[in-house]
């Protein structure tokens, strides 16, 4: 449960909003 949550947090900080939008 902690792993996915942590991954999302890191992705939000590391990956910019534009990149995240394109990824999805």
PDB file of N, CA, C, O and CB in Angstrom:
ATOM      1  N   UNK A   1       0.851  -1.204   0.000  1.00  0.00           N
ATOM      2  CA  UNK A   1       0.000   0.000   0.000  1.00  0.00           C
ATOM      3  C   UNK A   1       0.883   1.250   0.000  1.00  0.00           C
ATOM      4  O   UNK A   1       0.557   2.258  -0.626  1.00  0.00           O
ATOM      5  CB  UNK A   1      -0.961   0.008   1.240  1.00  0.00           C
ATOM      6  N   UNK A   2       1.987   1.163   0.701  1.00  0.00           N
ATOM      7  CA  UNK A   2       2.880   2.328   0.798  1.00  0.00           C
ATOM      8  C   UNK A   2       3.673   2.528  -0.490  1.00  0.00           C
ATOM      9  O   UNK A   2       4.000   3.654  -0.864  1.00  0.00           O
ATOM     10  CB  UNK A   2       3.845   2.166   1.984  1.00  0.00           C
ATOM     11  N   UNK A   3       3.976   1.416  -1.162  1.00  0.00           N
ATOM     12  CA  UNK A   3       4.802   1.508  -2.378  1.00  0.00           C
ATOM     13  C   UNK A   3       4.106   2.322  -3.468  1.00  0.00           C
ATOM     14  O   UNK A   3       4.702   3.268  -3.983  1.00  0.00           O
ATOM     15  CB  UNK A   3       5.130   0.103  -2.908  1.00  0.00           C
ATOM     16  N   UNK A   4       2.858   1.987  -3.841  1.00  0.00           N
ATOM     17  CA  UNK A   4       2.163   2.740  -4.888  1.00  0.00           C
ATOM     18  C   UNK A   4       1.993   4.205  -4.506  1.00  0.00           C
ATOM     19  O   UNK A   4       2.193   5.097  -5.330  1.00  0.00           O
ATOM     20  CB  UNK A   4       0.799   2.117  -5.173  1.00  0.00           C
ATOM     21  N   UNK A   5       1.622   4.447  -3.252  1.00  0.00           N
ATOM     22  CA  UNK A   5       1.422   5.829  -2.799  1.00  0.00           C
ATOM     23  C   UNK A   5       2.721   6.620  -2.964  1.00  0.00           C
ATOM     24  O   UNK A   5       2.723   7.746  -3.461  1.00  0.00           O
ATOM     25  CB  UNK A   5       0.947   5.863  -1.315  1.00  0.00           C
ATOM     26  N   UNK A   6       3.830   6.000  -2.532  1.00  0.00           N
ATOM     27  CA  UNK A   6       5.134   6.669  -2.621  1.00  0.00           C
ATOM     28  C   UNK A   6       5.493   6.912  -4.086  1.00  0.00           C
ATOM     29  O   UNK A   6       5.991   7.980  -4.440  1.00  0.00           O
ATOM     30  CB  UNK A   6       6.239   5.823  -1.924  1.00  0.00           C
ATOM     31  N   UNK A   7       5.239   5.924  -4.927  1.00  0.00           N
ATOM     32  CA  UNK A   7       5.543   6.056  -6.357  1.00  0.00           C
ATOM     33  C   UNK A   7       4.781   7.230  -6.950  1.00  0.00           C
ATOM     34  O   UNK A   7       5.348   8.012  -7.713  1.00  0.00           O
ATOM     35  CB  UNK A   7       5.195   4.757  -7.115  1.00  0.00           C
ATOM     36  N   UNK A   8       3.516   7.360  -6.614  1.00  0.00           N
ATOM     37  CA  UNK A   8       2.697   8.456  -7.148  1.00  0.00           C
ATOM     38  C   UNK A   8       3.265   9.794  -6.681  1.00  0.00           C
ATOM     39  O   UNK A   8       3.371  10.735  -7.468  1.00  0.00           O
ATOM     40  CB  UNK A   8       1.210   8.310  -6.703  1.00  0.00           C
ATOM     41  N   UNK A   9       3.628   9.878  -5.406  1.00  0.00           N
ATOM     42  CA  UNK A   9       4.173  11.126  -4.864  1.00  0.00           C
ATOM     43  C   UNK A   9       5.451  11.509  -5.606  1.00  0.00           C
ATOM     44  O   UNK A   9       5.625  12.658  -6.012  1.00  0.00           O
ATOM     45  CB  UNK A   9       4.452  10.988  -3.347  1.00  0.00           C
ATOM     46  N   UNK A  10       6.335  10.538  -5.777  1.00  0.00           N
ATOM     47  CA  UNK A  10       7.612  10.800  -6.463  1.00  0.00           C
ATOM     48  C   UNK A  10       7.356  11.218  -7.903  1.00  0.00           C
ATOM     49  O   UNK A  10       7.961  12.172  -8.392  1.00  0.00           O
ATOM     50  CB  UNK A  10       8.529   9.549  -6.424  1.00  0.00           C
ATOM     51  N   UNK A  11       6.468  10.512  -8.579  1.00  0.00           N
ATOM     52  CA  UNK A  11       6.169  10.822  -9.984  1.00  0.00           C
ATOM     53  C   UNK A  11       5.638  12.250 -10.090  1.00  0.00           C
ATOM     54  O   UNK A  11       6.010  12.985 -11.005  1.00  0.00           O
ATOM     55  CB  UNK A  11       5.135   9.809 -10.571  1.00  0.00           C
ATOM     56  N   UNK A  12       4.781  12.640  -9.168  1.00  0.00           N
ATOM     57  CA  UNK A  12       4.199  13.990  -9.215  1.00  0.00           C
ATOM     58  C   UNK A  12       5.296  15.041  -9.083  1.00  0.00           C
ATOM     59  O   UNK A  12       5.241  16.093  -9.720  1.00  0.00           O
ATOM     60  CB  UNK A  12       3.143  14.173  -8.094  1.00  0.00           C
ATOM     61  N   UNK A  13       6.289  14.748  -8.252  1.00  0.00           N
ATOM     62  CA  UNK A  13       7.363  15.734  -8.032  1.00  0.00           C
ATOM     63  C   UNK A  13       8.390  15.684  -9.163  1.00  0.00           C
ATOM     64  O   UNK A  13       8.844  16.720  -9.648  1.00  0.00           O
ATOM     65  CB  UNK A  13       8.063  15.481  -6.676  1.00  0.00           C
ATOM     66  N   UNK A  14       8.748  14.467  -9.576  1.00  0.00           N
ATOM     67  CA  UNK A  14       9.787  14.317 -10.606  1.00  0.00           C
ATOM     68  C   UNK A  14       9.235  14.655 -11.984  1.00  0.00           C
ATOM     69  O   UNK A  14       9.841  15.426 -12.729  1.00  0.00           O
ATOM     70  CB  UNK A  14      10.353  12.884 -10.603  1.00  0.00           C
ATOM     71  N   UNK A  15       8.085  14.077 -12.323  1.00  0.00           N
ATOM     72  CA  UNK A  15       7.496  14.307 -13.645  1.00  0.00           C
ATOM     73  C   UNK A  15       6.640  15.575 -13.622  1.00  0.00           C
ATOM     74  O   UNK A  15       5.743  15.699 -12.788  1.00  0.00           O
ATOM     75  CB  UNK A  15       6.643  13.084 -14.088  1.00  0.00           C
ATOM     76  N   UNK A  16       6.910  16.517 -14.528  1.00  0.00           N
ATOM     77  CA  UNK A  16       6.118  17.756 -14.594  1.00  0.00           C
ATOM     78  C   UNK A  16       4.680  17.484 -15.014  1.00  0.00           C
ATOM     79  O   UNK A  16       4.375  16.408 -15.530  1.00  0.00           O
ATOM     80  CB  UNK A  16       6.760  18.745 -15.568  1.00  0.00           C
ATOM     81  N   UNK A  17       3.800  18.447 -14.798  1.00  0.00           N
ATOM     82  CA  UNK A  17       2.379  18.272 -15.131  1.00  0.00           C
ATOM     83  C   UNK A  17       2.192  17.951 -16.601  1.00  0.00           C
ATOM     84  O   UNK A  17       1.418  17.056 -16.941  1.00  0.00           O
ATOM     85  CB  UNK A  17       1.586  19.527 -14.772  1.00  0.00           C
ATOM     86  N   UNK A  18       2.887  18.666 -17.483  1.00  0.00           N
ATOM     87  CA  UNK A  18       2.736  18.433 -18.928  1.00  0.00           C
ATOM     88  C   UNK A  18       3.119  16.997 -19.260  1.00  0.00           C
ATOM     89  O   UNK A  18       2.390  16.312 -19.978  1.00  0.00           O
ATOM     90  CB  UNK A  18       3.607  19.429 -19.748  1.00  0.00           C
ATOM     91  N   UNK A  19       4.250  16.537 -18.748  1.00  0.00           N
ATOM     92  CA  UNK A  19       4.705  15.174 -19.021  1.00  0.00           C
ATOM     93  C   UNK A  19       3.683  14.171 -18.502  1.00  0.00           C
ATOM     94  O   UNK A  19       3.363  13.193 -19.178  1.00  0.00           O
ATOM     95  CB  UNK A  19       6.088  14.918 -18.377  1.00  0.00           C
ATOM     96  N   UNK A  20       3.173  14.418 -17.302  1.00  0.00           N
ATOM     97  CA  UNK A  20       2.206  13.496 -16.705  1.00  0.00           C
ATOM     98  C   UNK A  20       0.957  13.421 -17.581  1.00  0.00           C
ATOM     99  O   UNK A  20       0.423  12.339 -17.824  1.00  0.00           O
ATOM    100  CB  UNK A  20       1.835  13.940 -15.263  1.00  0.00           C
ATOM    101  N   UNK A  21       0.497  14.578 -18.053  1.00  0.00           N
ATOM    102  CA  UNK A  21      -0.704  14.609 -18.901  1.00  0.00           C
ATOM    103  C   UNK A  21      -0.461  13.809 -20.178  1.00  0.00           C
ATOM    104  O   UNK A  21      -1.324  13.046 -20.612  1.00  0.00           O
ATOM    105  CB  UNK A  21      -1.099  16.074 -19.249  1.00  0.00           C
ATOM    106  N   UNK A  22       0.709  13.984 -20.774  1.00  0.00           N
ATOM    107  CA  UNK A  22       1.039  13.262 -22.013  1.00  0.00           C
ATOM    108  C   UNK A  22       1.125  11.770 -21.734  1.00  0.00           C
ATOM    109  O   UNK A  22       0.688  10.954 -22.545  1.00  0.00           O
ATOM    110  CB  UNK A  22       2.375  13.774 -22.617  1.00  0.00           C
ATOM    111  N   UNK A  23       1.694  11.413 -20.576  1.00  0.00           N
ATOM    112  CA  UNK A  23       1.846   9.998 -20.224  1.00  0.00           C
ATOM    113  C   UNK A  23       0.480   9.334 -20.133  1.00  0.00           C
ATOM    114  O   UNK A  23       0.295   8.208 -20.593  1.00  0.00           O
ATOM    115  CB  UNK A  23       2.610   9.842 -18.888  1.00  0.00           C
ATOM    116  N   UNK A  24      -0.477  10.045 -19.532  1.00  0.00           N
ATOM    117  CA  UNK A  24      -1.816   9.465 -19.374  1.00  0.00           C
ATOM    118  C   UNK A  24      -2.525   9.502 -20.722  1.00  0.00           C
ATOM    119  O   UNK A  24      -3.671   9.065 -20.829  1.00  0.00           O
ATOM    120  CB  UNK A  24      -2.644  10.233 -18.286  1.00  0.00           C
TER     121      UNK A  24
END
